[in-house]
Each structure stands twice: as structure tokens, then as C-alpha cells.
Amino acid sequence: MEIVFSITQEADGGVGECLSYDIFTQGDTWEELRANVQEATCAFFFDAPKPSAIRLHLVRDELLAFA
């Protein structure tokens, strides 16, 4: 089983939201966010089989202004 997190990049890190389960986390750096995603997933599945893989889908919202 593979689960997917949508990662929204922010100025001070990022926020991760699992698309198929109620798992949410955040981190101040990319490394911290990755570790927090793994920790939150382990906690969510503490008494159930854990997923074999976690996919991080990075979403970057950028606005380009035309002059």
C-alpha cells in the first residue's frame, strides 16, 4: 500500500496533508517535514499494517503578474 501526501510549500517550511487518511503535519524545513510525515504516519497506523511507501507530492503556488 502506498499513501500520498500533498505538500504545500510555504515561506517558513511546509504543510503535509494525506490525501486518503486524516493525517496532517508541518515542518520548518524540507528535512523536518519529511521526518514529521513519517512520524505522523507511524502514529496513525500504530495498531495497523503500515504503508509500504509514502509519496510526497509537492504543490507550489506561484503568482506571476503581467505589467
N, CA, C and O atoms as a GROMACS GRO file, in nm:
protein
  268
    1MET      N    1   0.085  -0.118   0.000
    1MET     CA    2   0.000   0.000   0.000
    1MET      C    3   0.089   0.124   0.000
    1MET      O    4   0.188   0.131   0.074
    2GLU      N    5   0.055   0.219  -0.082
    2GLU     CA    6   0.124   0.348  -0.088
    2GLU      C    7   0.025   0.458  -0.054
    2GLU      O    8  -0.089   0.455  -0.100
    3ILE      N    9   0.067   0.554   0.028
    3ILE     CA   10  -0.018   0.669   0.056
    3ILE      C   11   0.050   0.793   0.000
    3ILE      O   12   0.172   0.796  -0.016
    4VAL      N   13  -0.030   0.896  -0.028
    4VAL     CA   14   0.019   1.018  -0.091
    4VAL      C   15  -0.011   1.137   0.000
    4VAL      O   16  -0.122   1.153   0.049
    5PHE      N   17   0.091   1.219   0.020
    5PHE     CA   18   0.076   1.345   0.092
    5PHE      C   19   0.088   1.459  -0.006
    5PHE      O   20   0.179   1.461  -0.089
    6SER      N   21  -0.003   1.553   0.002
    6SER     CA   22   0.008   1.678  -0.072
    6SER      C   23   0.086   1.774   0.016
    6SER      O   24   0.044   1.805   0.128
    7ILE      N   25   0.200   1.820  -0.034
    7ILE     CA   26   0.287   1.909   0.042
    7ILE      C   27   0.274   2.049  -0.015
    7ILE      O   28   0.302   2.072  -0.133
    8THR      N   29   0.231   2.143   0.068
    8THR     CA   30   0.219   2.282   0.026
    8THR      C   31   0.339   2.358   0.080
    8THR      O   32   0.360   2.366   0.201
    9GLN      N   33   0.418   2.413  -0.010
    9GLN     CA   34   0.538   2.486   0.027
    9GLN      C   35   0.498   2.625   0.078
    9GLN      O   36   0.417   2.694   0.016
   10GLU      N   37   0.557   2.664   0.191
   10GLU     CA   38   0.533   2.794   0.249
   10GLU      C   39   0.666   2.861   0.277
   10GLU      O   40   0.771   2.796   0.272
   11ALA      N   41   0.663   2.990   0.306
   11ALA     CA   42   0.786   3.064   0.329
   11ALA      C   43   0.867   3.008   0.446
   11ALA      O   44   0.990   3.011   0.443
   12ASP      N   45   0.799   2.958   0.548
   12ASP     CA   46   0.867   2.906   0.666
   12ASP      C   47   0.861   2.755   0.675
   12ASP      O   48   0.856   2.700   0.785
   13GLY      N   49   0.861   2.687   0.562
   13GLY     CA   50   0.859   2.540   0.563
   13GLY      C   51   0.749   2.487   0.475
   13GLY      O   52   0.738   2.524   0.358
   14GLY      N   53   0.668   2.400   0.531
   14GLY     CA   54   0.561   2.341   0.453
   14GLY      C   55   0.462   2.265   0.538
   14GLY      O   56   0.487   2.238   0.656
   15VAL      N   57   0.350   2.232   0.476
   15VAL     CA   58   0.242   2.158   0.540
   15VAL      C   59   0.214   2.035   0.458
   15VAL      O   60   0.207   2.041   0.335
   16GLY      N   61   0.197   1.921   0.526
   16GLY     CA   62   0.166   1.796   0.458
   16GLY      C   63   0.028   1.746   0.497
   16GLY      O   64  -0.008   1.743   0.614
   17GLU      N   65  -0.049   1.706   0.395
   17GLU     CA   66  -0.184   1.653   0.417
   17GLU      C   67  -0.198   1.524   0.337
   17GLU      O   68  -0.181   1.524   0.215
   18CYS      N   69  -0.229   1.417   0.406
   18CYS     CA   70  -0.250   1.289   0.340
   18CYS      C   71  -0.381   1.294   0.262
   18CYS      O   72  -0.482   1.343   0.314
   19LEU      N   73  -0.380   1.244   0.139
   19LEU     CA   74  -0.499   1.252   0.055
   19LEU      C   75  -0.600   1.141   0.084
   19LEU      O   76  -0.716   1.154   0.044
   20SER      N   77  -0.560   1.034   0.152
   20SER     CA   78  -0.653   0.923   0.174
   20SER      C   79  -0.686   0.896   0.321
   20SER      O   80  -0.778   0.820   0.350
   21TYR      N   81  -0.612   0.958   0.413
   21TYR     CA   82  -0.638   0.940   0.556
   21TYR      C   83  -0.628   1.076   0.623
   21TYR      O   84  -0.574   1.170   0.566
   22ASP      N   85  -0.681   1.087   0.745
   22ASP     CA   86  -0.676   1.213   0.819
   22ASP      C   87  -0.542   1.227   0.890
   22ASP      O   88  -0.534   1.218   1.013
   23ILE      N   89  -0.438   1.250   0.812
   23ILE     CA   90  -0.303   1.269   0.866
   23ILE      C   91  -0.253   1.404   0.817
   23ILE      O   92  -0.250   1.430   0.697
   24PHE      N   93  -0.215   1.490   0.911
   24PHE     CA   94  -0.165   1.623   0.879
   24PHE      C   95  -0.039   1.648   0.960
   24PHE      O   96  -0.027   1.601   1.073
   25THR      N   97   0.054   1.723   0.902
   25THR     CA   98   0.175   1.760   0.975
   25THR      C   99   0.238   1.881   0.908
   25THR      O  100   0.192   1.924   0.802
   26GLN      N  101   0.341   1.936   0.969
   26GLN     CA  102   0.412   2.051   0.914
   26GLN      C  103   0.558   2.044   0.955
   26GLN      O  104   0.595   1.966   1.043
   27GLY      N  105   0.640   2.127   0.891
   27GLY     CA  106   0.781   2.134   0.927
   27GLY      C  107   0.840   2.266   0.882
   27GLY      O  108   0.793   2.327   0.786
   28ASP      N  109   0.943   2.309   0.951
   28ASP     CA  110   1.008   2.436   0.918
   28ASP      C  111   1.108   2.422   0.804
   28ASP      O  112   1.142   2.521   0.738
   29THR      N  113   1.154   2.301   0.779
   29THR     CA  114   1.245   2.274   0.668
   29THR      C  115   1.195   2.149   0.595
   29THR      O  116   1.108   2.077   0.645
   30TRP      N  117   1.250   2.125   0.475
   30TRP     CA  118   1.210   2.007   0.399
   30TRP      C  119   1.245   1.879   0.476
   30TRP      O  120   1.166   1.785   0.478
   31GLU      N  121   1.362   1.876   0.538
   31GLU     CA  122   1.405   1.758   0.613
   31GLU      C  123   1.314   1.733   0.733
   31GLU      O  124   1.275   1.619   0.760
   32GLU      N  125   1.278   1.840   0.804
   32GLU     CA  126   1.190   1.826   0.919
   32GLU      C  127   1.050   1.781   0.875
   32GLU      O  128   0.988   1.698   0.941
   33LEU      N  129   1.002   1.834   0.764
   33LEU     CA  130   0.871   1.795   0.714
   33LEU      C  131   0.869   1.648   0.675
   33LEU      O  132   0.774   1.577   0.706
   34ARG      N  133   0.973   1.601   0.607
   34ARG     CA  134   0.982   1.459   0.570
   34ARG      C  135   0.980   1.370   0.695
   34ARG      O  136   0.908   1.270   0.699
   35ALA      N  137   1.058   1.408   0.795
   35ALA     CA  138   1.061   1.329   0.920
   35ALA      C  139   0.925   1.332   0.990
   35ALA      O  140   0.881   1.231   1.044
   36ASN      N  141   0.860   1.448   0.990
   36ASN     CA  142   0.729   1.460   1.055
   36ASN      C  143   0.622   1.380   0.981
   36ASN      O  144   0.532   1.325   1.045
   37VAL      N  145   0.630   1.371   0.848
   37VAL     CA  146   0.537   1.290   0.771
   37VAL      C  147   0.551   1.143   0.812
   37VAL      O  148   0.452   1.074   0.834
   38GLN      N  149   0.675   1.096   0.821
   38GLN     CA  150   0.697   0.957   0.861
   38GLN      C  151   0.648   0.932   1.004
   38GLN      O  152   0.585   0.830   1.030
   39GLU      N  153   0.677   1.024   1.094
   39GLU     CA  154   0.635   1.009   1.233
   39GLU      C  155   0.483   1.010   1.246
   39GLU      O  156   0.426   0.928   1.318
   40ALA      N  157   0.417   1.103   1.178
   40ALA     CA  158   0.271   1.111   1.183
   40ALA      C  159   0.206   0.987   1.123
   40ALA      O  160   0.104   0.939   1.173
   41THR      N  161   0.265   0.934   1.016
   41THR     CA  162   0.211   0.814   0.953
   41THR      C  163   0.226   0.694   1.046
   41THR      O  164   0.133   0.614   1.059
   42CYS      N  165   0.342   0.680   1.109
   42CYS     CA  166   0.362   0.570   1.204
   42CYS      C  167   0.264   0.579   1.320
   42CYS      O  168   0.210   0.478   1.364
   43ALA      N  169   0.241   0.700   1.369
   43ALA     CA  170   0.147   0.718   1.480
   43ALA      C  171   0.004   0.683   1.437
   43ALA      O  172  -0.070   0.621   1.513
   44PHE      N  173  -0.034   0.723   1.316
   44PHE     CA  174  -0.169   0.695   1.267
   44PHE      C  175  -0.192   0.545   1.251
   44PHE      O  176  -0.300   0.495   1.283
   45PHE      N  177  -0.092   0.474   1.201
   45PHE     CA  178  -0.104   0.330   1.177
   45PHE      C  179  -0.042   0.247   1.290
   45PHE      O  180   0.005   0.136   1.266
   46PHE      N  181  -0.042   0.300   1.414
   46PHE     CA  182   0.029   0.233   1.523
   46PHE      C  183  -0.022   0.090   1.549
   46PHE      O  184   0.056   0.005   1.590
   47ASP      N  185  -0.150   0.064   1.525
   47ASP     CA  186  -0.203  -0.070   1.552
   47ASP      C  187  -0.255  -0.139   1.425
   47ASP      O  188  -0.336  -0.231   1.432
   48ALA      N  189  -0.207  -0.092   1.311
   48ALA     CA  190  -0.248  -0.149   1.181
   48ALA      C  191  -0.125  -0.162   1.092
   48ALA      O  192  -0.022  -0.100   1.120
   49PRO      N  193  -0.135  -0.241   0.987
   49PRO     CA  194  -0.021  -0.251   0.894
   49PRO      C  195   0.013  -0.115   0.835
   49PRO      O  196  -0.074  -0.041   0.788
   50LYS      N  197   0.141  -0.083   0.837
   50LYS     CA  198   0.187   0.046   0.785
   50LYS      C  199   0.200   0.040   0.632
   50LYS      O  200   0.221  -0.068   0.576
   51PRO      N  201   0.186   0.155   0.566
   51PRO     CA  202   0.203   0.156   0.420
   51PRO      C  203   0.346   0.120   0.383
   51PRO      O  204   0.439   0.142   0.460
   52SER      N  205   0.362   0.063   0.264
   52SER     CA  206   0.496   0.026   0.218
   52SER      C  207   0.573   0.146   0.164
   52SER      O  208   0.695   0.142   0.156
   53ALA      N  209   0.500   0.252   0.126
   53ALA     CA  210   0.566   0.371   0.071
   53ALA      C  211   0.480   0.493   0.099
   53ALA      O  212   0.358   0.486   0.110
   54ILE      N  213   0.548   0.607   0.110
   54ILE     CA  214   0.482   0.736   0.126
   54ILE      C  215   0.531   0.824   0.012
   54ILE      O  216   0.651   0.848  -0.003
   55ARG      N  217   0.438   0.873  -0.068
   55ARG     CA  218   0.472   0.962  -0.179
   55ARG      C  219   0.443   1.106  -0.136
   55ARG      O  220   0.334   1.136  -0.086
   56LEU      N  221   0.540   1.194  -0.157
   56LEU     CA  222   0.523   1.336  -0.126
   56LEU      C  223   0.502   1.410  -0.258
   56LEU      O  224   0.591   1.413  -0.343
   57HIS      N  225   0.385   1.471  -0.273
   57HIS     CA  226   0.352   1.545  -0.394
   57HIS      C  227   0.362   1.693  -0.359
   57HIS      O  228   0.277   1.747  -0.288
   58LEU      N  229   0.466   1.760  -0.411
   58LEU     CA  230   0.491   1.900  -0.378
   58LEU      C  231   0.404   1.990  -0.464
   58LEU      O  232   0.406   1.982  -0.587
   59VAL      N  233   0.327   2.077  -0.397
   59VAL     CA  234   0.242   2.175  -0.463
   59VAL      C  235   0.302   2.312  -0.436
   59VAL      O  236   0.323   2.352  -0.322
   60ARG      N  237   0.329   2.383  -0.543
   60ARG     CA  238   0.388   2.516  -0.528
   60ARG      C  239   0.295   2.617  -0.594
   60ARG      O  240   0.273   2.612  -0.715
   61ASP      N  241   0.243   2.707  -0.516
   61ASP     CA  242   0.152   2.809  -0.565
   61ASP      C  243   0.232   2.936  -0.592
   61ASP      O  244   0.292   2.993  -0.501
   62GLU      N  245   0.232   2.979  -0.717
   62GLU     CA  246   0.310   3.096  -0.754
   62GLU      C  247   0.225   3.186  -0.843
   62GLU      O  248   0.158   3.138  -0.934
   63LEU      N  249   0.228   3.316  -0.816
   63LEU     CA  250   0.150   3.413  -0.892
   63LEU      C  251   0.247   3.496  -0.975
   63LEU      O  252   0.341   3.554  -0.922
   64LEU      N  253   0.223   3.501  -1.104
   64LEU     CA  254   0.302   3.585  -1.194
   64LEU      C  255   0.217   3.702  -1.238
   64LEU      O  256   0.106   3.684  -1.289
   65ALA      N  257   0.266   3.821  -1.217
   65ALA     CA  258   0.191   3.941  -1.254
   65ALA      C  259   0.235   3.990  -1.392
   65ALA      O  260   0.354   3.996  -1.422
   66PHE      N  261   0.138   4.026  -1.474
   66PHE     CA  262   0.167   4.085  -1.604
   66PHE      C  263   0.157   4.236  -1.594
   66PHE      O  264   0.064   4.289  -1.535
   67ALA      N  265   0.254   4.304  -1.654
   67ALA     CA  266   0.254   4.450  -1.648
   67ALA      C  267   0.187   4.509  -1.770
   67ALA      O  268   0.177   4.631  -1.782
   0.00000   0.00000   0.00000
